[in-house]
Amino acid sequence: MTVNGLVSRYLKSQGIAAKKSDLGLNFTYQGWNFLLWNDREDPTLFRLTLPGIFDVTDANFARALMACNNINWNYKVVKAVLYDYEDGKEKGASVWLCYEQQLDAADLETLIHRAIQSLLSACDAFTKEMSDE
């Protein structure tokens, strides 16, 4: 079974509805939208993202970059990145959080729970750092 299939089955057992998309598996938890990437070239890679947690502007670019750096330094498997996007005529950037690990199917429930909680914790830390003056 694929990573997305295993995660979909786990989410369903937890009462969390997931939808398949071209990019992977989307689901909502505690009001946040998550995306589990579908990596056909590495079927054992578990890559769960928390996209678009913060909009980056020229005014907050440097602070957002430093906050990302602090997340990357303080969280073992969570990465914070600035993601440039173009949505029709609109261009911009936002902060994405990503949890990556090779899949251990024997302990999948613990991995998924740890990934979600790690991303939410990093999101809280990023938000707090960006709100501190």
Phi, psi and omega in degrees: 000146180286163176303313180299321178295316178296316181292319178301317179296318178297312181301318179299321179293340179263003179078021181255121179280135178236147179238138176278144175222179178298328182276333182161228184241125180252139174206159180247137178215128182051038177082359180255143177266126180250154176226122173263112184293144175261102182256095183294335181277343178221083187292350179259002179276126175260111180233100180255130182240152171243091188280150169061044182283345184203133176275129182262131178238173175300324183291329183247009184304309184296317179295320179295320178297317178293321178296320176299315179301317179295321176297314181299327180282322189266344180246126189297313185241004177267133175247139174247129182224153170272126183246116177279139179223159173224115183244092185069245179267350184267134175242151178184192177215151176216164178267132175242144172250142184223135176245119181234137178196149173291139186284132171244096187299336181293335182233040186298318182299317179295318180299313182295313179299314180298319180297312181298312181295322178296317179294317179295321178295316178296323177297315177299316180296318179296312181299317179298316180296323180285337180270343177288133179261000000 
